[in-house]
Amino acid sequence: MDKEELEVLVYLQEDGAEQALERLRAHFAVTQMASRQLAVVRVAPGQEGEVQSLEGVQGVFERIIPENLFTHLNFSESLFVKAWNLRQQEKPKERPGEGLDWDAEGFEPPGISDGDWF
């Protein structure tokens, strides 16, 4: 995911969810589906309103999930939403050499030790 992109959770209306999903996919990158009504979508900052304006979209959530949404979800959907929400709250991992070529100066390239050959 590009650093400038956001991941949003989209809740679709039950009636016409398939058509709403088609509209969503025509304009945005749908990266995950938890059910026919719950999708994870990648958007540029500021496009959340565009997603919300699509016919059949009931809610778009970037970080805060309203408690009343859970009354409309089954157990597996609730579990998915809670896990997605936890992932949104994680700080990005900082690893030495992140984004560098595998053989960058100062780093050892990956290899096979002498004892690992067939």
C-alpha positions, 0 to 999 in steps of 0.5 A: 500500500502506498504511504499516501493511500488509506485503507477504509472499511466500507459497509454496504446496504443489504439490499443491492449489495452486489451492485454496490460492490460492482460500483465500488470496484469500478472506482476503487481498489477493493482489497478484502471482503469479509462478507457481501456487506463488508469490504476493505478499500484502498483510497487516496486521502480525501476520497472517503466522501466519494466512496460514501456517495456511491449508491448502496454504501451505508458507511465508510470508516477510516479508524473509529467504528461506531458501536451500533454497527456491531448490532448489524453484524454476525459473529465473523463479521464483528471479528473481522471488523475488530481485527481490522480496527486493531491493525489500523491502530498499529504503528508502522514497523521500523526495520533497519534497511527497510526499503533498501535493496537486498545487497545495500552497503552495510547489509548482508545479502540473504544466503544459504549457509554451507550446511543448507545445500541439498 
